Amino acid sequence: MPAVLRGGSRVSAKPRARKPAGSKSRSQAKAPAGYAPAKLGAARNVGLSPQHALMAAGGVLAIVLIATLATGDRAHKASEAISGAVGGQFAHLGFRLKAVHVQGASAMATADILAAAGVYKDQPLLGLDLEALRQRVEAVGWVKEARIVRLLPDTLVLAVVERRQLAVWQHGGQSHVIDDHGRIIPEARSDKFPTLPLIVGEGANEYAAQILPEVAARPRLMERIEALVRVDNRRWDLRLKDGSLVQLPAVDEDGALIKLEQLDQSQRILELGFERIDLRDPSVVAVRPRDGALPGQLVANGV
């Protein structure tokens, strides 16, 4: 209704300027202290693609790594906890262990390697401690060295270099498979390696890698050998399958084997069935027939 001033004069009410439709008062424009419940619920329901989630987790792990390097052991437990949490979250996106491939190992070694690895199906793949896993695999006697590769989204590769099985070592009433450094492979059963050469005696494992290539280079001799016997931990006797014994010197074994090979080529000495062929004296080869020593014939000391 029009406003009336004193004196009866009429004036029209001054119209107020209307605010633009999109404008707000200063009090309305001020942001609230927190989110409205509806907005909070909407924010919680927002998801990330696996690619973006992986990038985010990589960033988190990078930050943890930097913190670990900067603070030393104080951040170690925190980094393990965060890594485990990230691995668990990514397991929901499909990064779970489905397949394990063992490369470079024989069939007999593979079962022991998998048992030592201790991984299981549907384990969070990103939460695996690859260094700890490598150490467990390398603790297996079959394994010389190992490399662990994680193939996303669901595969683990255990690439190993297997120790070379050199011989079966018989000592103290027990038989062991040894590698080319003379070390015992605990998981290897000697009865499963019938084609490996047999070595016998104290110290035989330490020196087998030196004598075996020299003998193996002479196939006619190698096929006749039943065992290589270490004598007083200073020299070798070759025990043949027909019961013969070839005595090698403590030094220059290869020279003695060359002499034996020459005699075998010219006189077939390995086929004559001698009880003993003594090569310990570099100037003479002494032999003993199975029925005993002949007069004047050189016989091994102590026989």
C-alpha positions, 0 to 999 in steps of 0.5 A: 500500500502506498506510504503517506507522509505528513501534510497529506501529500502522497508519495510513491514507495521507492522500489527496491532493486531486485537481486540477480537470480544467481546471487547470494547474500554474504551470509549465504555465500559463506561455506559451511564448516562441514559437508552436508550428509548427502554430499558426504555420502556421495563422496564416499561412493565415488570409485577409482578405476584400477589404473588410477588406483594403481597410480595412487598406490604407487605414489603412496608406496613411493612416499613410504620408501622416501620416508624409510630412507630418510628415517631408517628403521623408524619407518620400517614398521610403518612402511610394512603396514602401509604396504600390506594395507595397499596390497589388501585393497588392491586384492579387491581389484583383482590383484590376487595370486592365481599362478606361480611359475618356477623356472630353471629348476628340475622336477625334483627341486620344484616341489621343495622350492614351492614349499619353501616359498610359502605362497598361496592362492588368492594371496594379495599380490602387491602385499608380497615381500619379494626380498623375503621370498627370495631369501626363502627360496635361496635357502633351499639346497637345490638353489644357487640363486633366485630372482622373483618377478611379480607379473600383474595382475595375478602371476608370480615367477620364481626364476632360479639357478639350480646347483649342479649335482656332481656326485654321490658322496659316501662317508660315515655310513651315509650317502649325500648328493653334492654340488660342484663346490662339494656342498651337500644338497639336503633335499636330494636323495642319493638313490634318485641319482644312480647315474652320478659317480660315487665318491668315498671317504673323508675329504672326497667331496672337497676334491671331487670337482678336480678329479672327476673331469680328468676321469670323465675325459677318458670314457673307457676308464670312466665306464669301468669305475665303480667308485673313486676312493679318497685315501688319507685325504691326500690321493685317490684310488679308482675302484673298478667294477671288476674288482680292480684297483687303480692307485693314483699318486698324490700329485700329477694325477693327470699325468698318471691317467695319461700313462694309464690311457696309453697302456690301455690303448697299446696293451688293453691293460684295463681288460686284463683283470689285474687286482691292482695297477699302481701308478704312484711311482712316476717312473714305473707302472706296477701291476698285481695279478689276482692270484698274488704278486709275482717274484720281483714284481713291485707291489703297493706298500703295506700289502 
